[in-house]
């Protein structure tokens, strides 16, 4: 068994819950007498290992020969998947529908055509209930095969009915495919470059979106998944062009689509969780404090919904978004001293799920952790997490996070009084941003300011802060400079230096004023 497949086997075994392990042993031994099969011995040995060690396995399992090991691992992997499939049938409609289709195929092979059609009808009703159009089309094509070859007399005008069903569903699937392709391309673009940086970026993204997207005449006539992919596409598009109110509008539509089709929350919990995640992101951006807290509470309380199947994927996404937006809530409210209390729990979550979290998610977590520490005045801890990002080799992943990590790193060294490091790091950061084609006016102003610091007398600092504050205020409403203020609240940081107050205090004061204004309106 190749090394990668061995790693997959080890990872699969380590992901199993106690009940899944117990059910696997029952599944394997249900018809066995006497000694356990060799692949079950292999399972028990791997399960006890902290890291895969083949020599240790061969040493402890005397009856497993080295030349047998590759085939045993492959067989064990397949048996694990079969066991898990059986366990997941009651909780996953798609697996259940596919099982019913498999039963129909068995009946068909036995020439029991009437029974086959009845079984397919049951599967089709379930596919329609859960809006599984691909499976519904597969079932209809199976029905057509039977009606085409055998005289079943199942229904008059059956041929016309099946043809119309096939054409309608085929069109639904084609529309959903186009919209899902667009959503995926926009998401990929967002992960790579973040938000637009200039008119050239804006023109490129706008032209791409309008050339790829043909909106339906009436979205109310669309299927659930067509609507979902349309809303996803709008969310990513508006996120990229930094139209945050429109992003909020379509993220809300995404979430409402699930809440209006309650069964889909239980069928596609992962997509519902992702919708809530994007809604919370947009609510933080447009600074709707009360609604953010309401939606965050709804997310946290989801674990009380007994209808939801909390499989590994849903549980991982739930915790990912819960921790992300618990941090964001402290950013929004300016309560950094409370936020840093979450960090040990979040770091433990990252360490325990490093196999499940992609590098993009981990980088975002590290940046948020660093920002929490910075806001709480713990600059050494901020630098520690920023270095994880700065030293990450693939700088093409989340270029925006890579760039602003270097800016925040510079500010942290400034706060620590590491003047001897700043001049070198300013040059290094400038080169990096220039090479990434990511040097915007906000960043230029900060780098120019930091470069001059070593030549300023202490009594000149306040005026320098005021000068930079004025320049950044003039850039704050520039549509292509917005993202700098999303990643770093530079205005509040400068105000804290000018007023000689903790930045946390400044941000908290602003949050209270925003909440008051929101309540009055």
C-alpha positions in Angstrom: 0.0 0.0 0.0 1.6 3.4 -1.0 2.7 5.7 1.7 -0.2 8.2 1.0 -2.8 5.5 1.3 -1.2 4.2 4.5 -1.5 7.8 5.9 -5.1 7.8 4.9 -5.7 4.5 6.7 -4.0 5.8 9.9 -6.0 9.1 9.7 -9.3 7.3 9.2 -8.7 5.0 12.2 -7.8 7.9 14.4 -10.9 9.8 13.3 -13.2 7.1 14.5 -15.4 7.6 17.6 -15.6 4.9 20.3 -19.0 3.9 19.0 -17.7 3.6 15.5 -14.8 1.4 16.6 -17.2 -0.8 18.6 -19.6 -1.1 15.6 -16.7 -1.9 13.3 -15.6 -4.8 15.5 -19.2 -6.1 15.6 -19.5 -5.7 11.9 -16.3 -7.7 11.3 -17.0 -10.5 13.8 -20.8 -11.0 13.2 -20.3 -14.2 11.1 -16.9 -15.1 12.4 -16.0 -18.0 14.7 -12.7 -18.4 16.6 -9.8 -16.1 16.0 -10.2 -12.6 14.8 -9.3 -12.0 11.1 -5.8 -10.6 10.5 -7.1 -7.2 9.3 -8.9 -6.7 12.6 -5.6 -7.5 14.4 -4.0 -4.8 12.2 -6.8 -2.4 13.1 -6.3 -2.9 16.9 -2.5 -2.4 16.5 -2.8 0.8 14.5 -5.5 2.1 16.8 -3.1 1.9 19.8 -0.3 3.7 18.0 0.4 7.5 18.4 2.1 7.5 15.0 2.1 4.8 12.3 5.0 2.3 12.9 5.2 -0.6 10.6 8.1 -2.4 12.3 6.2 -2.3 15.6 3.1 -3.9 13.9 5.2 -6.7 12.4 6.9 -7.3 15.7 3.7 -7.6 17.7 1.6 -9.5 15.0 3.7 -12.6 14.5 1.2 -14.2 12.1 1.2 -11.2 9.7 4.0 -11.5 7.1 5.6 -8.4 5.6 4.4 -9.3 2.1 0.8 -9.6 3.4 0.8 -6.1 5.0 0.0 -4.0 1.9 -3.1 -6.1 1.0 -4.2 -6.3 4.6 -4.1 -2.5 4.9 -6.1 -2.1 1.7 -8.7 -4.6 2.8 -8.9 -3.0 6.2 -9.6 0.4 4.6 -12.4 -0.9 2.5 -14.0 -2.8 5.5 -13.9 0.4 7.6 -15.7 2.3 4.8 -18.3 -0.4 4.5 -18.9 -0.4 8.2 -19.1 3.4 8.4 -21.5 3.4 5.4 -23.9 1.1 7.3 -23.8 3.2 10.4 -24.4 6.4 8.5 -27.5 5.2 6.4 -30.1 6.3 9.0 -28.5 9.8 9.3 -27.7 10.6 5.7 -30.6 10.8 3.2 -28.3 10.6 0.2 -26.7 7.3 1.3 -30.2 5.9 2.1 -31.4 6.9 -1.4 -28.4 5.3 -3.0 -29.0 2.1 -1.0 -32.6 1.9 -2.3 -31.4 2.4 -5.9 -28.9 -0.5 -5.2 -31.9 -2.7 -4.0 -33.7 -1.8 -7.2 -30.7 -2.9 -9.3 -30.7 -6.3 -7.5 -34.4 -6.7 -8.2 -33.8 -5.7 -11.8 -31.1 -8.3 -12.2 -33.6 -10.9 -10.9 -36.1 -9.8 -13.7 -38.6 -8.6 -11.0 -39.5 -5.4 -13.0 -42.6 -4.4 -11.2 -40.9 -4.6 -7.8 -38.0 -2.7 -9.3 -40.3 0.2 -10.4 -41.9 0.3 -7.0 -38.6 0.4 -5.3 -37.4 3.2 -7.6 -40.6 5.2 -7.0 -39.8 5.1 -3.3 -36.3 6.3 -4.0 -37.5 9.0 -6.3 -39.9 10.4 -3.6 -37.1 10.6 -1.1 -34.8 12.3 -3.7 -37.5 14.9 -4.4 -38.0 15.5 -0.7 -34.3 16.3 -0.2 -33.9 17.9 -3.6 -31.3 15.5 -4.8 -31.7 16.2 -8.5 -28.8 14.2 -9.7 -30.2 11.1 -7.9 -33.7 11.8 -9.2 -32.4 11.9 -12.8 -30.4 8.7 -12.2 -33.7 7.0 -11.0 -35.7 8.3 -14.0 -33.0 7.1 -16.4 -33.3 3.6 -14.7 -37.1 3.8 -15.1 -36.7 4.7 -18.8 -34.4 1.7 -19.2 -37.1 -0.7 -17.9 -40.0 0.9 -19.8 -37.9 0.9 -23.0 -37.1 -2.8 -22.9 -40.0 -4.4 -21.0 -43.8 -4.2 -21.2 -44.7 -3.4 -17.7 -48.1 -1.7 -18.3 -47.2 0.4 -15.3 -49.0 3.5 -16.4 -50.6 5.0 -19.5 -48.5 7.8 -21.2 -45.5 6.7 -19.2 -43.1 7.5 -21.9 -44.2 11.1 -22.2 -44.2 11.5 -18.4 -40.7 10.2 -18.0 -39.4 12.3 -20.9 -40.8 15.5 -19.5 -39.4 14.7 -16.0 -36.0 13.9 -17.5 -35.9 17.1 -19.5 -37.0 19.3 -16.6 -34.6 17.8 -14.1 -31.7 17.9 -16.6 -32.3 21.6 -17.0 -32.3 22.1 -13.2 -29.0 20.2 -12.9 -27.4 22.1 -15.7 -28.4 25.5 -14.2 -27.2 24.4 -10.7 -23.9 23.2 -12.3 -23.3 26.6 -14.0 -24.1 28.5 -10.8 -22.0 26.2 -8.6 -19.0 26.5 -11.0 -19.2 30.3 -10.8 -19.5 30.2 -7.0 -16.4 28.0 -6.8 -14.4 30.2 -9.2 -15.2 33.3 -7.2 -14.4 31.6 -3.9 -11.0 30.5 -5.3 -10.3 34.0 -6.5 -11.2 35.4 -3.0 -8.9 32.9 -1.3 -6.0 33.9 -3.6 -6.2 37.7 -3.7 -8.8 38.7 -1.1 -10.5 42.0 -2.1 -10.0 44.3 -5.1 -7.0 46.6 -4.8 -7.5 49.1 -7.6 -9.6 49.9 -10.7 -7.9 47.3 -12.7 -8.9 44.6 -10.2 -12.4 45.9 -10.0 -12.8 45.9 -13.8 -11.4 42.4 -14.1 -13.6 40.9 -11.4 -16.8 42.7 -12.7 -16.2 41.6 -16.3 -15.6 38.0 -15.1 -18.8 38.0 -13.1 -21.0 39.5 -15.8 -19.6 37.2 -18.5 -20.1 34.1 -16.4 -23.4 34.8 -14.7 -26.7 34.9 -16.4 -29.4 35.5 -13.8 -32.7 33.6 -14.1 -35.8 35.5 -15.2 -37.5 34.6 -12.0 -35.4 33.3 -9.1 -38.6 32.1 -7.3 -39.0 29.4 -9.9 -35.5 28.1 -9.3 -34.8 24.9 -7.3 -33.3 25.1 -3.8 -29.7 24.4 -5.0 -30.0 26.9 -7.9 -30.9 29.6 -5.4 -28.2 28.5 -3.0 -25.4 28.7 -5.6 -26.7 32.1 -6.9 -26.6 33.5 -3.4 -23.2 32.0 -2.8 -21.9 33.6 -6.1 -23.3 37.0 -5.0 -21.7 36.7 -1.6 -18.2 36.0 -2.9 -18.5 38.6 -5.7 -19.5 41.3 -3.3 -16.9 40.2 -0.8 -14.2 40.6 -3.4 -15.4 44.1 -4.6 -16.0 45.2 -1.0 -19.7 45.9 -1.4 -20.4 44.8 2.2 -24.1 45.8 2.4 -24.8 43.6 -0.7 -22.7 40.9 0.8 -24.9 41.1 3.9 -28.0 41.0 1.8 -27.1 37.8 0.0 -25.6 36.1 3.0 -29.0 36.7 4.7 -30.8 35.2 1.7 -28.5 32.2 1.9 -29.4 31.6 5.6 -33.1 32.4 5.1 -33.3 29.9 2.2 -32.4 27.1 4.8 -34.7 28.5 7.4 -37.6 28.5 4.9 -36.8 24.9 4.0 -36.2 23.4 7.4 -35.6 19.9 6.3 -32.5 21.1 4.3 -30.9 22.3 7.6 -30.8 18.7 8.6 -29.9 17.4 5.2 -27.2 19.9 4.3 -26.1 21.1 7.8 -22.6 21.9 6.5 -23.9 24.4 3.9 -26.2 26.0 6.5 -23.3 26.5 8.9 -21.3 28.1 6.1 -24.2 30.4 5.3 -24.3 31.5 9.0 -20.5 32.0 8.9 -20.8 34.3 5.9 -23.7 36.2 7.5 -21.6 36.8 10.6 -18.6 37.9 8.6 -20.8 40.5 6.8 -22.5 41.6 10.0 -19.1 42.3 11.6 -18.1 44.3 8.5 -21.2 46.5 8.5 -20.9 46.7 12.3 -24.4 45.6 13.2 -23.6 44.7 16.8 -27.0 43.5 18.1 -27.8 41.3 15.0 -24.3 39.9 15.1 -24.8 38.8 18.8 -28.2 37.4 17.9 -26.9 35.3 15.0 -23.8 34.2 17.0 -26.1 33.0 19.8 -28.2 31.1 17.2 -25.0 29.4 16.0 -23.8 28.5 19.5 -27.3 27.1 20.4 -27.5 24.9 17.3 -26.0 22.0 19.4 -29.4 21.9 21.2 -31.2 20.9 18.0 -31.5 17.1 18.3 -32.6 16.8 14.6 -29.1 17.7 13.4 -26.7 14.9 12.8 -23.5 16.0 14.4 -21.1 13.9 12.3 -17.3 14.8 12.3 -17.7 17.2 9.4 -20.6 19.2 10.9 -19.0 19.2 14.4 -15.7 20.5 13.0 -17.4 23.3 11.0 -19.5 24.2 14.0 -16.5 24.6 16.2 -14.5 26.4 13.5 -17.2 29.0 13.0 -18.0 29.2 16.7 -14.4 30.0 17.6 -13.9 32.4 14.6 -16.9 34.5 15.4 -16.4 34.4 19.2 -13.1 36.1 18.4 -14.8 38.5 15.9 -17.3 39.5 18.6 -14.5 40.7 20.8 -13.0 42.6 17.9 -16.4 44.2 17.2 -16.9 45.1 20.9 -13.3 46.0 21.7 -13.1 43.5 24.5 -9.7 42.1 23.8 -8.9 41.2 27.4 -11.9 38.9 27.4 -11.0 37.6 24.0 -7.5 36.4 24.9 -9.0 34.0 27.4 -10.4 32.0 24.5 -6.9 31.5 23.0 -5.8 28.3 24.8 -9.1 26.6 23.9 -8.8 27.7 20.3 -5.1 26.6 20.0 -6.1 23.2 21.4 -8.9 23.0 18.8 -6.4 23.8 16.0 -3.8 21.2 17.2 -6.5 18.5 17.6 -7.9 19.2 14.1 -4.8 19.9 12.1 -5.6 17.1 9.7 -9.1 18.5 9.1 -8.3 22.2 8.9 -6.9 23.5 5.6 -3.9 25.8 5.8 -6.1 28.8 4.8 -8.2 28.3 7.9 -5.2 27.9 10.2 -3.5 31.1 8.8 -6.7 33.1 9.4 -6.9 31.7 13.0 -3.2 32.7 13.6 -3.9 36.2 12.4 -7.0 36.6 14.6 -5.1 35.3 17.6 -2.2 37.7 16.9 -4.7 40.6 16.6 -6.3 39.7 19.9 -2.9 39.8 21.6 -2.0 43.1 19.9 -5.3 44.6 21.0 -4.6 43.5 24.6 -1.1 44.9 24.5 0.6 41.5 24.5 3.0 42.3 21.6 5.4 39.4 22.1 2.6 36.9 21.8 1.3 38.7 18.8 4.7 38.5 17.1 4.9 34.8 17.9 1.7 34.0 15.9 2.5 36.5 13.2 5.8 34.7 12.6 3.9 31.5 11.9 2.2 33.3 9.0 5.3 35.2 7.8 7.4 32.0 7.7 4.7 30.1 5.8 6.2 29.1 2.5 3.3 29.3 0.2 2.8 33.1 0.0 0.2 32.8 -2.8 -2.3 31.5 -0.2 -4.3 34.5 1.3 -1.9 37.2 0.0 -3.9 39.7 2.0 -3.3 37.9 5.3 0.4 37.5 4.4 0.7 41.3 3.7 -1.1 42.6 6.7 0.7 40.2 9.0 3.9 42.0 8.1 2.4 45.4 8.9 1.0 44.2 12.2 4.4 42.7 13.0 6.1 46.0 12.4 3.6 47.8 14.7 4.2 45.2 17.4 8.0 45.7 17.2 7.4 49.5 17.4 5.3 49.0 20.6 8.0 46.9 22.1 10.6 49.6 21.3 12.6 47.4 19.0 13.9 50.3 17.0 17.0 48.5 15.7 14.7 45.9 14.1 12.2 48.3 12.5 14.5 49.8 9.9 15.5 46.4 8.5 11.9 45.0 8.7 10.4 48.1 7.0 12.7 47.4 4.0 11.9 43.7 4.1 8.2 44.4 4.3 8.3 47.0 1.5 10.1 44.5 -0.8 7.6 41.8 0.0 4.6 44.0 -0.7 6.1 45.3 -3.9 6.8 41.8 -5.1 3.3 40.8 -4.3 2.0 43.8 -6.2 0.1 44.6 -3.0 1.5 48.1 -2.1 -1.5 50.4 -1.5 -1.6 53.9 -0.3 -2.4 53.0 3.3 0.5 50.6 3.5 2.8 53.2 1.9 1.9 55.8 4.5 2.5 53.4 7.4 5.9 52.2 6.0 6.9 55.9 5.4 5.9 56.7 9.0 7.8 53.8 10.5 10.9 54.5 8.4 11.0 58.0 9.8 10.6 56.9 13.4 14.2 56.4 14.2 14.9 60.1 13.3 12.2 61.5 15.5 12.7 63.0 18.9 10.2 61.8 21.6 8.5 65.2 21.7 7.9 64.9 17.9 6.0 61.6 18.1 2.6 62.9 18.9 2.6 65.3 15.9 3.8 62.4 13.7 0.9 60.2 14.9 -1.6 63.1 14.2 -0.1 63.6 10.7 -0.5 59.9 9.8 -4.0 59.9 11.4 -5.1 62.7 9.2 -3.8 61.0 6.1 -5.4 57.7 6.9 -8.8 59.4 7.7 -8.7 60.8 4.2 -8.2 57.3 2.8 -10.8 55.5 4.9 -13.7 56.0 2.5 -11.6 55.2 -0.6 -13.2 52.0 -2.1 -9.8 50.5 -2.9 -8.3 51.2 0.5 -11.1 49.8 2.7 -9.6 46.4 3.2 -6.6 47.8 5.1 -9.0 49.1 7.8 -10.8 45.7 7.9 -7.6 43.8 8.8 -6.1 46.5 11.1 -8.0 49.2 13.0 -5.3 51.6 12.3 -7.4 54.7 13.0 -8.1 53.5 16.6 -4.5 52.5 17.1 -3.3 56.0 16.1 -6.0 57.6 18.3 -4.7 55.5 21.2 -1.2 56.8 20.7 -2.4 60.4 20.4 -4.6 60.2 23.5 -2.1 58.0 25.4 -4.8 55.4 26.1 -5.0 51.6 25.5 -6.2 50.8 22.0 -8.8 48.4 23.6 -10.3 51.4 25.5 -10.6 53.4 22.3 -12.3 50.6 20.3 -14.6 49.8 23.2 -15.7 53.4 23.4 -16.5 53.5 19.7 -18.5 50.2 19.9 -20.7 51.6 22.7 -21.4 54.7 20.6 -22.3 52.5 17.6 -24.6 50.4 19.6 -26.3 53.5 21.0 -26.8 55.0 17.5 -28.1 51.6 16.2 -30.6 51.4 19.1 -31.9 54.9 18.4 -32.4 54.2 14.7 
